[in-house]
């Protein structure tokens, strides 16, 4: 089996860039909503929206750290999946080296 390394890395890079772009688009969308809110305040000075369920400082800290914890768990799961893939790849490479290193019988 032949593996075209350039094609492989090109595909990997394209998929990675697409994922990053999707994340950036979501971030831009969130900032756009915030900008719309600011624009509404500027167009209607003196109008103050009513905020519901405003968190206390303690709740805000808990929410922030909860998000950070979820993010770390996600990164950990991702990294563990990569590690598992590397273990399997290492086993395959070691097996291939053993086969290649065996003397050829005549």
Sine and cosine of phi, psi and omega as CSV:
sin_phi,cos_phi,sin_psi,cos_psi,sin_omega,cos_omega
0.00,0.00,0.77,-0.64,0.03,-1.00
-0.97,-0.25,0.66,-0.75,0.02,-1.00
-0.90,-0.44,0.85,-0.53,0.07,-1.00
-0.99,0.13,0.98,-0.21,-0.12,-0.99
-0.90,0.43,-0.64,0.76,0.00,-1.00
-0.89,0.46,-0.72,0.69,0.03,-1.00
-0.88,0.47,-0.66,0.75,-0.01,-1.00
-0.87,0.50,-0.77,0.64,-0.03,-1.00
-0.93,0.35,-0.56,0.83,0.05,-1.00
-0.89,0.46,-0.72,0.69,0.02,-1.00
-0.90,0.44,-0.68,0.73,0.02,-1.00
-0.87,0.49,-0.70,0.72,0.01,-1.00
-0.91,0.41,-0.66,0.75,0.02,-1.00
-0.88,0.48,-0.69,0.72,0.00,-1.00
-0.91,0.40,-0.64,0.77,0.03,-1.00
-0.90,0.43,-0.71,0.71,0.02,-1.00
-0.89,0.45,-0.62,0.78,0.03,-1.00
-0.89,0.45,-0.65,0.76,0.02,-1.00
-0.92,0.40,-0.67,0.74,0.02,-1.00
-0.90,0.44,-0.67,0.74,0.01,-1.00
-0.88,0.47,-0.65,0.76,0.01,-1.00
-0.88,0.48,-0.67,0.74,0.03,-1.00
-0.91,0.42,-0.68,0.73,0.01,-1.00
-0.90,0.43,-0.64,0.77,0.03,-1.00
-0.88,0.47,-0.65,0.76,0.03,-1.00
-0.90,0.44,-0.65,0.76,0.03,-1.00
-0.90,0.43,-0.71,0.71,0.03,-1.00
-0.88,0.47,-0.61,0.79,0.04,-1.00
-0.88,0.47,-0.69,0.72,0.01,-1.00
-0.90,0.43,-0.68,0.73,0.04,-1.00
-0.91,0.41,-0.57,0.82,0.04,-1.00
-0.89,0.47,-0.65,0.76,0.03,-1.00
-0.91,0.41,-0.62,0.78,0.05,-1.00
-0.91,0.41,-0.65,0.76,0.02,-1.00
-0.89,0.45,-0.64,0.76,0.04,-1.00
-0.88,0.47,-0.63,0.77,0.02,-1.00
-0.90,0.43,-0.69,0.72,0.04,-1.00
-0.89,0.45,-0.63,0.77,0.01,-1.00
-0.89,0.46,-0.67,0.75,0.01,-1.00
-0.89,0.47,-0.65,0.76,0.04,-1.00
-0.90,0.45,-0.64,0.77,-0.02,-1.00
-0.93,0.37,-0.60,0.80,-0.02,-1.00
-0.97,0.24,-0.44,0.90,-0.01,-1.00
-0.82,-0.58,0.94,0.35,-0.02,-1.00
-0.87,0.49,0.58,-0.82,0.00,-1.00
1.00,-0.01,-0.30,0.95,0.02,-1.00
-1.00,0.06,0.83,-0.56,0.01,-1.00
-0.89,-0.46,0.83,-0.56,0.01,-1.00
-0.94,0.34,0.37,-0.93,0.08,-1.00
-1.00,-0.03,0.78,-0.62,0.01,-1.00
-0.99,-0.13,0.75,-0.67,0.03,-1.00
-0.95,-0.33,0.57,-0.82,0.08,-1.00
0.83,0.56,0.71,0.70,0.03,-1.00
-0.93,0.37,0.83,-0.56,-0.07,-1.00
-0.96,0.29,0.50,-0.87,0.12,-0.99
-0.96,0.28,0.26,-0.97,0.05,-1.00
-0.83,0.56,-0.63,0.78,0.03,-1.00
-0.90,0.44,-0.70,0.71,0.02,-1.00
-0.90,0.44,-0.62,0.79,0.02,-1.00
-0.89,0.45,-0.67,0.74,0.06,-1.00
-0.88,0.47,-0.72,0.70,0.01,-1.00
-0.88,0.48,-0.69,0.73,0.03,-1.00
-0.88,0.47,-0.70,0.72,-0.02,-1.00
-0.90,0.44,-0.73,0.69,-0.01,-1.00
-0.95,0.32,-0.50,0.87,0.09,-1.00
-0.89,0.46,-0.69,0.72,0.05,-1.00
-0.89,0.46,-0.72,0.69,0.00,-1.00
-0.87,0.49,-0.64,0.77,0.02,-1.00
-0.90,0.44,-0.68,0.73,0.04,-1.00
-0.89,0.46,-0.65,0.76,0.01,-1.00
-0.89,0.45,-0.70,0.71,0.03,-1.00
-0.89,0.45,-0.66,0.75,0.03,-1.00
-0.89,0.46,-0.64,0.76,0.03,-1.00
-0.90,0.44,-0.71,0.70,0.02,-1.00
-0.90,0.44,-0.62,0.78,0.02,-1.00
-0.90,0.44,-0.73,0.69,0.01,-1.00
-0.87,0.49,-0.67,0.74,0.03,-1.00
-0.89,0.46,-0.73,0.68,-0.03,-1.00
-0.91,0.41,-0.61,0.79,0.06,-1.00
-0.90,0.43,-0.62,0.79,0.06,-1.00
-0.89,0.46,-0.66,0.75,0.04,-1.00
-0.90,0.44,-0.70,0.72,0.01,-1.00
-0.87,0.50,-0.67,0.74,0.02,-1.00
-0.89,0.45,-0.64,0.77,0.04,-1.00
-0.90,0.44,-0.66,0.75,-0.01,-1.00
-0.91,0.41,-0.60,0.80,0.04,-1.00
-0.88,0.48,-0.73,0.69,0.00,-1.00
-0.90,0.43,-0.67,0.74,0.02,-1.00
-0.90,0.44,-0.64,0.77,0.02,-1.00
-0.89,0.45,-0.68,0.73,0.03,-1.00
-0.87,0.49,-0.69,0.72,0.01,-1.00
-0.90,0.45,-0.66,0.75,0.00,-1.00
-0.92,0.40,-0.67,0.74,0.03,-1.00
-0.89,0.46,-0.66,0.75,0.03,-1.00
-0.90,0.44,-0.66,0.75,0.00,-1.00
-0.91,0.42,-0.63,0.78,0.02,-1.00
-0.91,0.40,-0.66,0.75,0.02,-1.00
-0.88,0.48,-0.68,0.73,0.01,-1.00
-0.90,0.43,-0.68,0.73,-0.02,-1.00
-0.94,0.35,-0.48,0.88,-0.05,-1.00
-0.99,0.11,-0.23,0.97,0.01,-1.00
-0.91,0.41,0.69,-0.72,0.05,-1.00
-0.92,0.39,0.57,-0.82,0.01,-1.00
-0.98,0.19,0.81,-0.59,0.02,-1.00
-0.98,0.20,0.63,-0.77,0.04,-1.00
-0.97,-0.23,0.00,0.00,0.00,0.00
